[in-house]
Amino acid sequence: AVLFDGLVLPDGAGGVKTLGGHVEVMDFISSQYRHGKTILAIGASKALLERAGVAATLANGEPDPGIFMGAAAKSERAVADFITALGRHRHPERETGAPAA
């Protein structure tokens, strides 16, 4: 995860099914999340986040500022927000006991 600034999971039911069957993929997604990286899931790939145990909300119930999801046909806003969030490099709000941003 230290080699990547963020993660984009593309849409596609077939690809999601295939990727979801690989423990290495689930570990990579989970690692990106644990390292506070920005993540974008488009369409069906939201299921990969769920399978990897990645929540779209922080422990306090607020939306995670580094997790973005968009429908495949209407993902422009999610992509723009993802690109902006990449500028933060990490999202320490995910860490237990993290100071307020």
Protein Blocks (a to p, Z undefined) as FASTA:
>chain_A
ZZpgbdcddehfklmmmmmmpmklmmmmmmmmmnopacddehjlmmmmmmnopafbdfko
pacfkbccddfklmmmmmmmmmmmmmnopacklpghiacZZ
